[in-house]
Amino acid sequence: MLTSIFKNIAITKNLHFSLIPLLGIMAISLTSCSLDNLVSVDEAEGGLDLDRGSIKSRDGALKLYAGSFYALQQGISQTSKEVALITDEITIKRGISSLSAATDSRTQSIDKYGNQVLTSVGPFQYLQTARVQAAQTRSVLSSLADTSLSYLIAATYAIEGYSTLIMAENYCSGIPVTTFEFEGDLVYTEGKTTSQLMELAVSKFDSSLGIMHDSTRFRDLAKLGKARAFLGMNQLDSAYAASYDIQPGSTFILTYTDNLRPGSAAVQDHFWTSPQPPADLNTMEVMDREGRNGLIWYGAVGATDPRVPIRDNGTPPLNSSLEQRKYINGTVKFPLADWKEASLIAAEYYLSIDDPRWLTVINDLRRTVRLADTTDPGSIQDRVNLLFRERAFWFYLNGVRLGDFRRLVRFYGRNANTIYPIGPYLRNPSGPVSYGEAFVFSPPTTELDLNFKYQGCEHGNP
Amino acid sequence: MVAETNMTKTNTDIFRQVHLSNAACFVAAMMLTASTVSAQFYPTSSLSSDSGLSADTVDRKNTKSEQKADSQKGGAVKIKIQDSTVRFILQSLAKLTDVSLVFNSADPRLSKRASIDVNGVSLMEAVQISLRGTGLSARRSPDGRAVLIGNSDRPGDADGRAGKGSISGVVLDSVTGEGLDGVSVSVVGFPVVSVTYANGSFSIDSVPVGRRQLIFKKIGYRNTERTVNIEYGVNRFPNIRLWKTTTALSEVVTTATGQQRRLEVANDIVKIDADKIRERAPVRSIVDIIEAAQVPGVIVTRGSGDPGAATKIRIRGLGSISQSNDPVLIVDGIWVDASVRSPSKLDDIDPATIQSIEIVRGPSAATLYGQDAANGVIVVTTKKGGTGNTRVSVSHNRDWGQTYGRLPLSYRGIGHNPITGIQHSSCSVANVIQYICVQDSVIITDPNNQLLLREGVENSSKTTLQLEGGRGNILYALTGTYGTTIGVKKMAPIDRVRLRLLGHEIRNTFSRPTALDRSSINSNLTISPKDQLNVALVLSGTRTLLKNNSYNLGQITTLSPLDTIAFLGNRTNHFSTAESPTENTSVSLSSSLTWGVSRFLVTGNAGLDHVNSDASLYTSNTNCYLGRSCADTVGSRTQQNTQTTNYSFRFNVSNQLSLGKFDRFLKIRPTIGGDLRRTIKSNLRVQVDDIPPGSRSIQTGTYVASSYAKTPNATAGWYLNSSIAVFNRVYFDIGLRQDIGSAITSSSGAKYPKIGGSWLVSDEGFWPQNRFVDLLRVRAALGYSAVQPDVQDVYGRYRSSYAFIDGKFVPAAVFSSGGNPGLLPERAGEFEIGADADLAGDRIRIGFTYAHSENTNTLVQRSLASSAGTTAIRKENIGRIRNQNIEMTSEIRALETDNVRMAFNYNFAMNRNMVVSLGDRGLPYPVNAMGRVAQGYPLASIWVRKVLAYHDENGDGLLSLDEVVLTDSAHYVGTAQPRLTSSFGINATLFKRISFDSRFAYQSNYVKQYTHNSGYGSTDVNAPLGEQAIYVVSQLTGRRPVTDLRWTSASIGYHVPGYLIDRLRMSSLVVSLQGSNLGLWTKYDGRDPSVNGSIMTSEISTDNGFLTPRPRLFVLDFKASFK
């Protein structure tokens, strides 16, 4: 039936005349030009977002690297503030936000089912951004024909390592490390335990160290990160081995905030800056009396220890208002990786093998700031106390202390109540309450809602 | 070769007399029959022959080749033989047509001398003519393969056959006199239908003798009946003339592949005649035309009744959650931005220049229009010039508008601090509960804290000058329009007094703070350099200035409004102003080409549409005390420039295939086409402070912040389409489109097929020939279209920032939004089925459509978990939306006499919208306070917590939120989109001079989000608890179910008689009084349910009680055309 129809059509001369040009036009349309080129655009231009074309260039790769560095800096500085609050390095004076109060009073926690409502999204988010963007930056760097930036690949691994390490040190056991490739897809992951995160960090630092660096600065950054990760796994020998050769003076610097960046209003960070006119802007002060185990810095050392610069601003009513003077504005540098930490890791390692050099290392460090030598307290426990007290002074407000608290509980057998602040929390506006039992930070509850592979932390213990 | 010609003729004859129960079987049978007949024709050599064949007896001109050519041309037999034997004539016919003529060559009757001279008749007719007077007759063999010649049939023949005759004739157009092709000719009571040839001729064989009634039908022509006495043998019929009629199915509509008769399109495309709308309703914009047309399934929403308010058009419900639901707008072949904004870009199209607007509803109709067309397409065609001398027409109208209802009363408590005694100018019930203040008095204010409510008369005027004409190959039209509208908002008299007391000038910008000026010019040039070639250029430009100002005379802090004297003496108040003009400048250039080459038709469009919008907000921010001029104040200004440019290019090449012998009943028109569109949107925003007194310039201020973003986008697509017509009563449309875009590469490019059919059932032979149903067509279409994701949705975005590295700030890019490279366009598939009928002599027209559409791969915004590195929204193709629509149109021309014509129309539409799925987790997410997108509910659904009880537990006479018991969770209460809409209209013309028209519209089954936060119950501590309860929970429960009936328009027009026109040297003068929005009947306690305060951002319709309702308009319109 149809054959007959087609046969009749085929013998019609006009039909040939009709179809041939049509087919020709079709063929030309489909083959002579690439249709994708017709519709190719840079998806955005202008000051708010960067267009995709420029991102994939050398300049774009540099910006991406700077962006991941920025996110790490934000993540670490914000985490350090949280750490300072929960470990009594600093406390709320006024202008209390519920989130800061919850951290300060150790009531910010989360159970396995995500019932906790107070979680600080910012630092966690920035640490995750740093990790994800570092990997994206590496993807762009690898795609460039220009190899002059290859050294930055090592830096991206280090950034990934540090962001992972900071989460491992301070967050509960069970943190997802989702991947989001550059121009690629999103793959959510389940939570990783603290040990798994530490191992992951070590692998990132190893990757960084496996690449030629332009300077020892990057190598030392990765070495110290790796050493810290081993420390978090109580592998003191490996930690020492990773960092023993870091030379004195080697420091990798961050700043606390970027709020003085070009084009931005110079908003004062009330958390960190010392009082600027008007003086009552500052909302945080150095811990002095609160909590049975609170660090009585001022009472202990007054303003004499150069490692913990404090000024009594003398503004009651709550207390004498002790202002920290270590980080007086957003651009004051603080070390992300510092040779002093390598020294203290060495000291801890020596202490673990009962090598007397542990005290030598501590005193050598103290002499650098013209502090008198300290003496061996005798017992193992007191030696550990001394070592960790030295770490507390050296790394004041550097976001290390919560990790040290946890290590004391996990690896040195200390009771949490002897480490964490406990007792009445005086800053509550409705009257004193007791400190809570939060030992670590938790991911924001939205992670439970949105990451379908995430089931919450394995535990929130130290 | 001769046989080939005749085979066509023979097959066609057979085909033309087939009747079947449905179109599909019909086509199948057609093909089957064709193959059977062509294979089994008797060879010519088997015919009986007559040695008397002589060249001398055959007309020399009728060589075989000529005969064949003639046959091919006319599709019928042409033969001229004089004074020869019947036998010879039959033999000649056999040879000529290559059809077996079976007869006894020895029959002496065949020796009779005869002549034949016919042209364009069928073989049977030619044979019958040859046999006249011989006593012989011809009939087809039972198997239809041959013509048998023998004794005449008579009643009671051995085979029981009654006497039969054949009918032939020609059908002509009554005006042009040209033969009409494709006219259906049927004999009442017999299942035979014939179709006329290109020259209008037809023939029907084997019609039983006697009085028979013939019906002639053709779309676009009035059905015509003739009674004829059929006699044995051949019956020639006098020429039949058909008169054109106005059936809607005959009109030409624009499709993506070109223009087609509406009958041939399987979808219900509505064509709006803009001039007709202008005659009966006030029209200020294209949206007014669309709304006044009352097209079923089309809902027009306005942001408010203020001039220049944003408007929104939704066609057949909502299909997209996160993407635009705006239809595509194509003006003279080019894409025009149709996004919702204020003032609307749509309104920049001068309605005076519009010839027609076509509403292409649903994805199945919009398939070939490509990406973003799933929400429907609005095709606008502007006026072209007409041949002849330049004609000038002037139209001027004045509008007066007034709102109905009054602004809801707004209350403000005056009080003092219980401890310090400091006055509180705003002391609500909630403030009292919180011990912030003690209430002293309550005053009634408007939302701007002014004393009195004020709305005046809207004033509008518009003048249009049109020139059009044409000479030779050039047609031109030029239209210029200027109009201005002053909104209803008005400064309260008491404020005038206060300002005077404060020593301020009262400028118009504040006494009438809302106004719109619009001027536009449109030129249309059409050139036809040669036959079949047509080039058109359309250039238009529009400038729109929307003024939307406000002022604040300061809050009244101490006194009751009744204490007027003291109030007027309150000189501590300041006078601050906010001036927010928006100026749109639109430029549009469209070029189109139509070129016919042989059987090809090439059409193309190229052009651009650009709109530049400058919006600014200037705020004076220093008090103007008595004696101090506001010119002394320091101001701040935010300036925003947005630009949208669309470049579009489209081409079509179509070809009317020549199918040889199938041409008579089968027409195929394949089309190949493609289009390309590039859109660039940019947005620049600058904010400055400290603008010195006397200046408004942004350059004189202190820079605060700025931002700039530019977003290009491009889409391209190509398509193949084939329109097939079978017997001029069954039409198929089959097409396939492939799209790519900036967000969709060719590797993931989507393909959108379509198939549709339209069947003129009433032209089939089996259709009972009754006089009530003049025309019935059924149609069905299935097609797919899309809404594409945004480019930004596909690729990750990086925010510009700085990082402090190595002691210095360096530029940085921070991961801010994760893209989804796997995104696909939202795919909308629609099945539409419907029917159209003309009844009772075209007095009644009805149309019915059911459309079922499913939007799959609907883009749903999902927040990302923090571990992804960004918590920005990321879109995923996980949703599914369903729309079910029922639409009905009807028109009854009840009275049609020379002096009185009266018609009624009623349209109806119902939409059922539902979110079928939101992906694997199906989590609902909020749109605003009460709006929610939830699985199993309409897309624009409203959810509230219900008040279970309230009790003043502490006995303080005040109701706080914790004293009201609400349900734990929100419950679905309805959808913001009307589910049911209908309209009714009456139109009458008296004595051909006076016209009258009135229309009503009804909407029901929808819910508005209504919140009024400064009401009596929320402010006055003495308000009853029930009143307080309303306001305490108003943010949670403020919704209103709506049903409304609106008197949308009425008009009365007068066409000035000819003798007066002549004296005025005019060709026409029409004076009309029109009104719109004349009445509203609803239980809705707001002022106007049709306005939506959230029109720019949401499909959820909101009303805070203070939106300006659409004004009731009266328009006096003069339209004069000059010779």
HADDOCK unambig.tbl for C-alpha pairs under 7 A between the chains (distance, minus, plus):
assign (segid A and resid 1 and name CA) (segid B and resid 31 and name CA) 6.04 0.50 0.50
assign (segid A and resid 1 and name CA) (segid B and resid 32 and name CA) 5.62 0.50 0.50
assign (segid A and resid 1 and name CA) (segid B and resid 35 and name CA) 5.61 0.50 0.50
assign (segid A and resid 4 and name CA) (segid B and resid 35 and name CA) 5.86 0.50 0.50
assign (segid A and resid 9 and name CA) (segid B and resid 659 and name CA) 5.60 0.50 0.50
assign (segid A and resid 9 and name CA) (segid B and resid 660 and name CA) 6.99 0.50 0.50
assign (segid A and resid 12 and name CA) (segid B and resid 659 and name CA) 6.58 0.50 0.50
assign (segid A and resid 12 and name CA) (segid B and resid 660 and name CA) 5.92 0.50 0.50
assign (segid A and resid 14 and name CA) (segid B and resid 658 and name CA) 5.74 0.50 0.50
assign (segid A and resid 15 and name CA) (segid B and resid 657 and name CA) 6.27 0.50 0.50
assign (segid A and resid 15 and name CA) (segid B and resid 658 and name CA) 5.64 0.50 0.50
assign (segid A and resid 15 and name CA) (segid B and resid 659 and name CA) 6.81 0.50 0.50
assign (segid A and resid 18 and name CA) (segid B and resid 655 and name CA) 6.69 0.50 0.50
assign (segid A and resid 18 and name CA) (segid B and resid 657 and name CA) 6.37 0.50 0.50
assign (segid A and resid 36 and name CA) (segid B and resid 745 and name CA) 6.12 0.50 0.50
assign (segid A and resid 36 and name CA) (segid B and resid 746 and name CA) 6.27 0.50 0.50
assign (segid A and resid 39 and name CA) (segid B and resid 714 and name CA) 4.69 0.50 0.50
assign (segid A and resid 39 and name CA) (segid B and resid 715 and name CA) 5.57 0.50 0.50
assign (segid A and resid 39 and name CA) (segid B and resid 716 and name CA) 6.61 0.50 0.50
assign (segid A and resid 39 and name CA) (segid B and resid 741 and name CA) 5.36 0.50 0.50
assign (segid A and resid 39 and name CA) (segid B and resid 742 and name CA) 5.03 0.50 0.50
assign (segid A and resid 40 and name CA) (segid B and resid 742 and name CA) 5.30 0.50 0.50
assign (segid A and resid 41 and name CA) (segid B and resid 712 and name CA) 6.32 0.50 0.50
assign (segid A and resid 41 and name CA) (segid B and resid 713 and name CA) 6.38 0.50 0.50
assign (segid A and resid 41 and name CA) (segid B and resid 742 and name CA) 6.17 0.50 0.50
assign (segid A and resid 42 and name CA) (segid B and resid 712 and name CA) 6.98 0.50 0.50
assign (segid A and resid 43 and name CA) (segid B and resid 711 and name CA) 6.08 0.50 0.50
assign (segid A and resid 43 and name CA) (segid B and resid 712 and name CA) 6.13 0.50 0.50
assign (segid A and resid 43 and name CA) (segid B and resid 791 and name CA) 5.66 0.50 0.50
assign (segid A and resid 43 and name CA) (segid B and resid 792 and name CA) 6.06 0.50 0.50
assign (segid A and resid 44 and name CA) (segid B and resid 710 and name CA) 5.69 0.50 0.50
assign (segid A and resid 44 and name CA) (segid B and resid 711 and name CA) 4.86 0.50 0.50
assign (segid A and resid 44 and name CA) (segid B and resid 712 and name CA) 6.78 0.50 0.50
assign (segid A and resid 45 and name CA) (segid B and resid 709 and name CA) 5.79 0.50 0.50
assign (segid A and resid 45 and name CA) (segid B and resid 710 and name CA) 4.87 0.50 0.50
assign (segid A and resid 45 and name CA) (segid B and resid 711 and name CA) 6.44 0.50 0.50
assign (segid A and resid 46 and name CA) (segid B and resid 708 and name CA) 5.30 0.50 0.50
assign (segid A and resid 46 and name CA) (segid B and resid 709 and name CA) 4.46 0.50 0.50
assign (segid A and resid 46 and name CA) (segid B and resid 710 and name CA) 5.75 0.50 0.50
assign (segid A and resid 47 and name CA) (segid B and resid 707 and name CA) 6.23 0.50 0.50
assign (segid A and resid 47 and name CA) (segid B and resid 708 and name CA) 5.38 0.50 0.50
assign (segid A and resid 47 and name CA) (segid B and resid 709 and name CA) 6.20 0.50 0.50
assign (segid A and resid 47 and name CA) (segid B and resid 800 and name CA) 6.83 0.50 0.50
assign (segid A and resid 48 and name CA) (segid B and resid 707 and name CA) 6.77 0.50 0.50
assign (segid A and resid 48 and name CA) (segid B and resid 708 and name CA) 6.57 0.50 0.50
assign (segid A and resid 48 and name CA) (segid B and resid 709 and name CA) 6.19 0.50 0.50
assign (segid A and resid 48 and name CA) (segid B and resid 799 and name CA) 5.94 0.50 0.50
assign (segid A and resid 48 and name CA) (segid B and resid 800 and name CA) 6.05 0.50 0.50
assign (segid A and resid 49 and name CA) (segid B and resid 797 and name CA) 6.39 0.50 0.50
assign (segid A and resid 49 and name CA) (segid B and resid 798 and name CA) 5.56 0.50 0.50
assign (segid A and resid 49 and name CA) (segid B and resid 799 and name CA) 4.73 0.50 0.50
assign (segid A and resid 49 and name CA) (segid B and resid 800 and name CA) 5.92 0.50 0.50
assign (segid A and resid 50 and name CA) (segid B and resid 797 and name CA) 6.96 0.50 0.50
assign (segid A and resid 50 and name CA) (segid B and resid 798 and name CA) 5.76 0.50 0.50
assign (segid A and resid 50 and name CA) (segid B and resid 799 and name CA) 6.45 0.50 0.50
assign (segid A and resid 50 and name CA) (segid B and resid 800 and name CA) 6.56 0.50 0.50
assign (segid A and resid 63 and name CA) (segid B and resid 811 and name CA) 5.84 0.50 0.50
assign (segid A and resid 63 and name CA) (segid B and resid 812 and name CA) 4.14 0.50 0.50
assign (segid A and resid 63 and name CA) (segid B and resid 813 and name CA) 5.02 0.50 0.50
assign (segid A and resid 64 and name CA) (segid B and resid 812 and name CA) 6.11 0.50 0.50
assign (segid A and resid 64 and name CA) (segid B and resid 813 and name CA) 5.06 0.50 0.50
assign (segid A and resid 64 and name CA) (segid B and resid 814 and name CA) 6.75 0.50 0.50
assign (segid A and resid 66 and name CA) (segid B and resid 803 and name CA) 5.74 0.50 0.50
assign (segid A and resid 66 and name CA) (segid B and resid 811 and name CA) 6.99 0.50 0.50
assign (segid A and resid 66 and name CA) (segid B and resid 812 and name CA) 4.81 0.50 0.50
assign (segid A and resid 66 and name CA) (segid B and resid 813 and name CA) 6.88 0.50 0.50
assign (segid A and resid 67 and name CA) (segid B and resid 803 and name CA) 6.60 0.50 0.50
assign (segid A and resid 67 and name CA) (segid B and resid 812 and name CA) 4.59 0.50 0.50
assign (segid A and resid 67 and name CA) (segid B and resid 813 and name CA) 4.71 0.50 0.50
assign (segid A and resid 67 and name CA) (segid B and resid 814 and name CA) 4.56 0.50 0.50
assign (segid A and resid 68 and name CA) (segid B and resid 814 and name CA) 6.75 0.50 0.50
assign (segid A and resid 70 and name CA) (segid B and resid 803 and name CA) 4.99 0.50 0.50
assign (segid A and resid 125 and name CA) (segid B and resid 866 and name CA) 5.32 0.50 0.50
assign (segid A and resid 125 and name CA) (segid B and resid 867 and name CA) 6.99 0.50 0.50
assign (segid A and resid 125 and name CA) (segid B and resid 869 and name CA) 6.42 0.50 0.50
assign (segid A and resid 128 and name CA) (segid B and resid 866 and name CA) 6.84 0.50 0.50
assign (segid A and resid 128 and name CA) (segid B and resid 867 and name CA) 5.44 0.50 0.50
assign (segid A and resid 128 and name CA) (segid B and resid 868 and name CA) 6.89 0.50 0.50
assign (segid A and resid 128 and name CA) (segid B and resid 869 and name CA) 4.83 0.50 0.50
assign (segid A and resid 129 and name CA) (segid B and resid 815 and name CA) 6.92 0.50 0.50
assign (segid A and resid 129 and name CA) (segid B and resid 869 and name CA) 3.77 0.50 0.50
assign (segid A and resid 129 and name CA) (segid B and resid 870 and name CA) 6.33 0.50 0.50
assign (segid A and resid 132 and name CA) (segid B and resid 869 and name CA) 5.56 0.50 0.50
assign (segid A and resid 133 and name CA) (segid B and resid 815 and name CA) 6.45 0.50 0.50
assign (segid A and resid 176 and name CA) (segid B and resid 867 and name CA) 6.18 0.50 0.50
assign (segid A and resid 177 and name CA) (segid B and resid 867 and name CA) 5.95 0.50 0.50
assign (segid A and resid 178 and name CA) (segid B and resid 867 and name CA) 5.39 0.50 0.50
assign (segid A and resid 178 and name CA) (segid B and resid 868 and name CA) 5.38 0.50 0.50
assign (segid A and resid 179 and name CA) (segid B and resid 868 and name CA) 6.51 0.50 0.50
assign (segid A and resid 180 and name CA) (segid B and resid 868 and name CA) 6.24 0.50 0.50
assign (segid A and resid 183 and name CA) (segid B and resid 795 and name CA) 5.97 0.50 0.50
assign (segid A and resid 183 and name CA) (segid B and resid 796 and name CA) 6.37 0.50 0.50
assign (segid A and resid 183 and name CA) (segid B and resid 821 and name CA) 6.57 0.50 0.50
assign (segid A and resid 184 and name CA) (segid B and resid 821 and name CA) 6.39 0.50 0.50
assign (segid A and resid 185 and name CA) (segid B and resid 820 and name CA) 6.49 0.50 0.50
assign (segid A and resid 185 and name CA) (segid B and resid 821 and name CA) 6.90 0.50 0.50
assign (segid A and resid 258 and name CA) (segid B and resid 803 and name CA) 6.94 0.50 0.50
assign (segid A and resid 258 and name CA) (segid B and resid 804 and name CA) 6.82 0.50 0.50
assign (segid A and resid 261 and name CA) (segid B and resid 802 and name CA) 6.41 0.50 0.50
assign (segid A and resid 261 and name CA) (segid B and resid 809 and name CA) 6.66 0.50 0.50
assign (segid A and resid 446 and name CA) (segid B and resid 865 and name CA) 6.25 0.50 0.50
assign (segid A and resid 447 and name CA) (segid B and resid 865 and name CA) 4.82 0.50 0.50
assign (segid A and resid 447 and name CA) (segid B and resid 866 and name CA) 6.12 0.50 0.50
assign (segid A and resid 450 and name CA) (segid B and resid 863 and name CA) 6.92 0.50 0.50
assign (segid A and resid 450 and name CA) (segid B and resid 864 and name CA) 6.12 0.50 0.50
assign (segid A and resid 450 and name CA) (segid B and resid 865 and name CA) 5.09 0.50 0.50
assign (segid A and resid 451 and name CA) (segid B and resid 865 and name CA) 5.60 0.50 0.50
